[in-house]
Amino acid sequence: SAVISQKPSRDICQRGTSLTIQCQVDSQVTMMFWYRQQPGQSLTLIATANQGSEATYESGFVIDKFPISRPNLTFSTLTVSNMSPEDSSIYLCSVFSGSFTGELFFGEGSRLTVL
Amino acid sequence: SQQGEEDPQALSIQEGENATMNCSYKTSINNLQWYRQNSGRGLVHLILIRSNEREKHSGRLRVTLDTSKKSSSLLITASRAADTASYFCATDAESSASKIIFGSGTRLSIRP
């Protein structure tokens, strides 16, 4: 299993500002995944973050809006840039379990509200 | 885009009854998983079923998979108030096993 810590757990932000979310894992992992969950909706994959290379973004998500860092095998950040109320969501970091069966472990998420 | 669609979107049952949720997906898969999300929390993995399996049990959970119909069901028997949560199916893709895509989810409410 993996223990994932996310910061901040929640924040209220002003339109036009940017916020960086941190994700710390208690073990080394190859891939880290960032998901967005809009209010009342399911999870949508934003990008996959690999250490030592640029993140791979899913359709509809771009690096300028959601820059990701992956400086080592236990840590990643996601920045939500130039925020608008439509960015109000829960942002979740996740990693595969050590057994590589496809099972994901999730952090508790970062709930952002943009005014 | 979401891989899976779930029905019902919401389900309310009496404590002690069984709850059944269904998931349909679009592409070939290696495995299908079910997750639970309590309100405002992260997701918790419940069970994984591989594409060559048809049924799997874990405690009060029973999952079926029909790859010919691209569908799965999650049965929770003898429901408890603590089972109140949202339930999501999730699939990988044969072409990209490292990408897990989530279905639309079912909100389950257990009435005491």
Interface residues (C-beta under 8 A of the other chain):
Chain A: I4 M31 F33 Y35 Q41 S42 L43 T44 L45 T48 S59 I90 L92 S94 F96 S97 T101 G102 E103 L104 F105 F106 G107 E108 G109 R111
Chain B: S1 Q2 N30 N31 Q33 Y35 G40 R41 G42 L43 V44 H45 L48 F88 A90 D92 A97 S98 K99 I100 I101 F102 G103 S104 G105
